[in-house]
Amino acid sequence: MQAGWDIEIRRLLLSLLAGVLLGALAGSVAWGVALALAGVLAWHAYRLRQLIRWLDSKGRRFHPPDAGGIWDDVYLRIYRLQQRNRKRKRKLGKMLNRFQEATAAMPDAVVVLNRDNEAEWWNDSASRLLGLQNPRDVGQRITNLLRHPDFRAYLEAGDFSRPGPVIASPVKEQAELAIRVVPYARNRRLLIARDISHLQRLEQVRRDFVANVSHELRTPLTVINGYLESLVEDERLGPEHARIMREMHEQALRMQQLVDDLLMLSRLESGQAMEPETVVDVAAVLDEVVNEARRVGEGKSHRLALEADPDLRLLGRPNELRSLFSNLVFNAVRYTPPGGEIRVRWHRDDQGRPVFEVSDTGIGIAAHHIPRLTERFYRVDVGRSRQEGGTGLGLAIVKHVLMRHGGQLEIESEVGVGSRFRAVFPAERIADEAESPRPIAPVPLPGR
Ligand code: ADP
């Protein structure tokens, strides 16, 4: 740089000197100097033009021309800058390629959405699983491409902290896709769809297995129970044998209850409509359930009060609802010590929703157990549950029945004070006054 400047200053001084000398000889030093400066200016203008041409032709004439003086420095600096930029560009290009190769190799469909939920970019799996086509669908709203109502509702709700719905693939036959939207940057979203068909199939195999085993066990158990029932009453047995028979009968009944609950649960899980929906006279069903509970819990001398709105009838599946009611009532009987109070209510809450509520003054449940109570076989005290004849499946059944009726379960409890279970149904399930309840075929109450 310094060398370039030195040459440039020397050139300027020499030009000025030549101008002064020639001006002195011609009789006007000022004109000589002016001419010399004009020459210097013209020379720099020429070099500047050359530089612009070189910049315009970059790529074709890659190496800088030999310009001399300060211009060599200028060319060299621009040249180095360009080299550096080229390297950076190549590196970025490679990184982009690698990223695209990695996302293309992903088995999950990935779609980049802009703030208006328009598809900007997607990988190969998105074409395979979601049917997006390049370039036809670029810039299209994703809800026009994936028209499933659950997906639309999930996207519109905007709560992406939870996983999205499972929907059928619009192009791949029998493929079930678990949808997830992940917001990133500012107003950008990544839509990820994972093919979970194999998991669904495994789950189906598990469900079928449980259902088949329960079904196969049912008949032999009924026979065993029948014989045991008559044996228990056989007066020819000595006291010791009578005790053994009674215990065997009790355990066989427990097993039967377990098998019945498992069957009920697998039917509920598989989503099979076991029975059509009808208008259920809930107050009448509760009357039966509560009477049965009074009979079963006789030894405990509970105060069991029923308060049911006879005009509040529900649209639902009667057997499932009966199971829900009796599971909650019998739990209260089971986990409330003798002399305790149990209150069963069927009413509309202040938002007009039908609510089934069971409160007791029983042993209560510690707060950390509450979120897990509806898991299959989850019990706070396994020994106590078994002793009371519980199967550990009651609340799982309650949860499924409620899910199938669009309702939800609310649990409040305090250890040593009591519990309150509320099954809240949507207001739309209230049956019209004019509709008369169809008679419900009596079904055996769960033996609890
Ligand atoms: P179980 O057949 O064991 O009663 P559930 O699924 O009906 O199974 O209930 C799960 C667990 O929740 C029970 O084992 C018990 O620990 C607890 N539970 C349910 N209802 C009550 C209640 N009313 N009071 C206290 N604990 C309860």
Boltz pocket constraint, residues with backbone or C-beta under 6 A from the ligand:
constraints:
  - pocket:
      binder: B
      contacts: [[A, 327], [A, 328], [A, 331], [A, 332], [A, 334], [A, 335], [A, 336], [A, 360], [A, 362], [A, 363], [A, 364], [A, 365], [A, 373], [A, 374], [A, 375], [A, 378], [A, 379], [A, 380], [A, 381], [A, 385], [A, 386], [A, 389], [A, 390], [A, 391], [A, 392], [A, 393], [A, 394], [A, 395], [A, 396], [A, 419]]
      max_distance: 6.0
